[in-house]
Amino acid sequence: MISAVLPTYNRAPLAFVSGSGSWLMSEDGSRYLDLGAGIAVNALGHAHPALVETLTAQGQKLWHVSNIYRIPEQEHLAELLVDRTFADTVFFTNSGTEAAELAIKMARKHHHEAGQPERTQIIAVEGAFHGRSTGAIAAAGSEKMVKGYGPLMPGFTQVKWADHDAIRAAITDQTCAVIIEPIQGEGGIRVVPDQCLKGLRDLCDSTGTLLIFDEVQCGMGRTGKLFAHEWAGVTPDIMMVAKGIGGGFPLGAVLATERAASGMGAGSHGSTYGGNPLGCAIGAKVTEIVSDPAFLDAVSQKAAHFRQGLEGLVANHPRVFEAVRGQGLILGLKCVVPNTDVVKAGYSRHILTVAAADNVLRLLPALNIPEADITEALSRLDATATDLESAL
Ligand SMILES: *Cc1c(COP(=O)(O)O)cnc(C)c1O
């Protein structure tokens, strides 16, 4: 008999009742060190006092009003993001996949309004993940996500990851946009090299193609800059944000330049919940905290400590781990044994990690994880690897 909850997830037999910082408390009262952070969502850890305070204060004032009205909390968060990024304008969603939908619509509308309605084709890269809505699965195009859901939304092609020549060859006079994660998350923590992002920007500029960055997982301070693309010194035309921006409250956003957003007038798009006062008050608090240069420097310092320790684990456990990947606190351990075995073995050592494609173990701790918890995480990962070795 089917479970009351639609069985779309392969769930671990763990349930948590509370959390604090980088720790989760399970039903049976034991503590787990959380290196998944809700898949990069709990950017400030669990129950961060400033976020609890914001949630409580706004919750007592006003949760929701329709976008029929001005929403000052939404205007404030939009201004913060415009002030701290390439963007001139922002639309708020509740999730990453909704951000993908708008990014696709906005890019197509841009060319339509510019008198080139034939420019509808969007180029994505293999291994990409942009969400689970029909447009987002058509964009990423992987067999696993699209099988049985046809007919798919037309207008997408996928090229090999970080293959400049393949992208160049795929661009035609019908190309609308290129969509890419500066660091693939689900795809296995694959960092697009800076010179590739630069080359991509040049290619898009010379062909009038819009560049869409999906920073749903790698953005919001995770790399030690507010957004990952800042390391390469290039900017997109459109950017998708979600996960970390709400710190656990469902919130997403599409950021865009004025030019890219030129087609999006009144009535062109909408969302009932997107940008409501409660979500935006929390999003603004998260954004204020993580965009502080001192906070971002601390992320880089923690990341350096963590990474060094992970390199040591790879050296000490060559039969379990092969290499460290990633940037800042979006890190991956390429595994020799099945990554899911490592995740499971970690449960016994009370450490939570997340599997990704390409047999990678994903490590996405809270951005404010204390140094002591990083040391503890390294020691638990070491013990986990030792457990696995003794079973080999
Ligand atoms: C998680 C993710 C999405 C989808 O976000 P949802 O909130 O699950 O819809 C899109 N892009 C990337 C890069 C992601 O990691």
PDBQT file of the ligand as one rigid body, heavy atoms in Angstrom, charges set to zero:
ROOT
HETATM    1  C1  LIG A 401      18.083  22.986  -5.528  1.00  0.00    +0.000 C 
HETATM    2  C2  LIG A 401      18.394  23.599  -6.831  1.00  0.00    +0.000 A 
HETATM    3  C3  LIG A 401      17.384  24.067  -7.690  1.00  0.00    +0.000 A 
HETATM    4  C4  LIG A 401      15.921  23.863  -7.411  1.00  0.00    +0.000 C 
HETATM    5  O1  LIG A 401      15.508  24.482  -6.244  1.00  0.00    +0.000 OA
HETATM    6  P1  LIG A 401      14.115  24.033  -5.551  1.00  0.00    +0.000 P 
HETATM    7  O2  LIG A 401      13.945  25.052  -4.464  1.00  0.00    +0.000 OA
HETATM    8  O3  LIG A 401      14.295  22.646  -5.069  1.00  0.00    +0.000 OA
HETATM    9  O4  LIG A 401      13.064  24.134  -6.584  1.00  0.00    +0.000 OA
HETATM   10  C5  LIG A 401      17.764  24.712  -8.846  1.00  0.00    +0.000 A 
HETATM   11  N1  LIG A 401      19.055  24.876  -9.151  1.00  0.00    +0.000 NA
HETATM   12  C6  LIG A 401      20.049  24.439  -8.371  1.00  0.00    +0.000 A 
HETATM   13  C7  LIG A 401      21.461  24.697  -8.746  1.00  0.00    +0.000 C 
HETATM   14  C8  LIG A 401      19.747  23.785  -7.183  1.00  0.00    +0.000 A 
HETATM   15  O5  LIG A 401      20.736  23.320  -6.407  1.00  0.00    +0.000 OA
ENDROOT
TORSDOF 0
